[in-house]
């Protein structure tokens, strides 16, 4: 085999490998999972600024969103931005904020995943002591760092159509890499 033929063969194999790899990446990115970067402190201490996460785009094709899920969604105010927040209430549930606490269906929400000193204040949409019943096809989401989060308290529920997916894996920084588990209360 001549040098030219070997070179053409190597270039052909390289291009073929690249096209296959790029195709797999596109399918995975569009249909299975997508990377996102945490920007800001609205989910602290659960997630920190500049951490990288993978979002599962399949889960909500198989089941409805659940309370406690951390999701990525198109921001209701400007859909060019993606937000990362925790689902506080799902369709049929009534949510309210009173005296620094969140109540779902009249019961104080046990937010054991947050530091005890964190309190929740009402916003422009969800006023102190007033309640909102989540409608079909929407969820209420709050950032874990309530004092530094623009969330459903200010702009209302998130429609299902805006949900990109459920956060399932933190991959950067490497020292905290791993699966993002649903919060489980001690003793459960």
N, C-alpha and C positions, 0 to 999 in steps of 0.2 A: 504494500500500500504506500502510495506516495505521501510525502509530507503534507501537501495541499489537501489530499483526501482525509488524512488524519485530523488536520485542523478543522475542516468543514464538519467532520463527524463530532469532534469535541464541542464545537460551537452549537451544532444542532442539539446535542444532548443537554448542553447548558440551557438553551432556550426552551427546550421541552420541559426540563425540570422547573425552570422559572415559571412557565405558564401553568403547569400543574399546581405548583405551590401557591401561586397567586389566586388561582381558581378556588382552591381549598380555603384560603384566607378569606376571600370574598363571601363564600357560602357561610363560613363560620361567623363572620362579622355581621352579615345581613340577617341571618336566621337563628343562630344559636347563642352567641355571646358577644359582648362589646366591652372594650376597656373604657373606663372613666377615671378622671382625676378629681379628687376632693379639692374644692376651691373655697377657702374660708374656714370659719370655725363653727358653722351652724350645727354640725354633728358631733362636736367634741363632747365628751371624751371618747365616744365610740370610734370615730374616725378623726384623723388630724389633717390639717391643711397639707396638700401636696402628696397625700397617699394615693396609690393607684389601686383601682378595684376592677373586677370583672363583673359584668351584669349578665345574668341568665335571661335570655329572651324567650325561653320555652315554657317555663313554669306556669305562667298565666294563660297559656293556651290549654293547659291540662287542669288547672284549678283556679278558683277565684282568689284575689288577694286576701290576706289574713292580717288581723291585728298583730302589730309587732314587726311585720316584714319591713325591711329597709329597701326602698325602691329608688330607682332613677326615673325621672319623668321630664317631659318638656314643660318648662315653667309656664304656668297659666298666663302670666303677664307678658312674657316675651318668649315664644317657643323656639327662639334661636339658642336659648340657654337650657342646659340640663340641670335639674336640682336633685339632690340626694336627701331624702327625709324618711321618717318612720311612719308607718300607717298607725293611726290612733283609733280610727273608727271606720267600719265598713257599712255597706247598705243595710238600712233598717235600724242601725244603732243611733242613739241620740248622744251628742257630745256637748259638754259645757265646761267653762272655766270659772271657778269660784274660789276666792280666798287663797290663790296661789296654787291650786290643784286642778287636775283634769278629772272630770267625771264622765263615765260612759254608762248610759242607761241608768243614771242616778247613783251609780256606785263609784267611789273614788278609785281611780286607776292606779294600780300598784306598779309604779315605774322603778322597780328594783334595779334596773340597769343604769339609773342616773344617780349622781351623787346626792345625798340627802339634803344638801343646802340649795339645790336647784328648785326654783319655783316657776310657776307658769302664770303669766299675765295674759289678759284678753287682748284682742286686736281690733282692727277696723271692721272685720267681718263677724267674728265671734266675740260679742261683747260680754263683759263680766256678768255672770249670773244668768245670761240668756242661753238657750240651748238650740242646737241645730240637729235635725234628723237627716242622716246621710241617705241620699236617694239612690235608686238603682243605677249602676254604671258609674259610680264615683266613690272616692275614699277621702277621708280627712287625714292630712299628714302634718306632723310637727317635726321640727329639728330637735335633736337631743339637747342642744345648748340653747335653751329657750330665750335667754336674754339677747342672743346674737343670731336669731333665725327669722327670716321672712318665710312664713308658711301659711297653712290654711287658716290660722287665726286672723290673718290680714287679708288674704285674697280668696278664701273659700275653698270648696272641695276641688279635688283633682279628678277630671274625667278619666275613665279607663283608657280612652283613646290616646291620652297623653303619656301613659305609662310605657316606658321602654323596657323595663324588666326589674328583676329582683337581684339585689347585690348578693353574691355568693362567695366571692374570693377576693382577698386582699393580697396583691403580689409585690407591692413596693411600699415602704422599704423592706428589704429581705428579712430583717430581724423580727418583723411582725407578720410575715407572710403566712397565709393559711386560710382555711374555710371560715366564712362568716356565718356563725351559727345563730339560729333563732334564740332570743333570750330565754333562758330556762331559770325559773325560780329555784333557789336552793331548797332541797328536800323533795323536789318533783322528779 
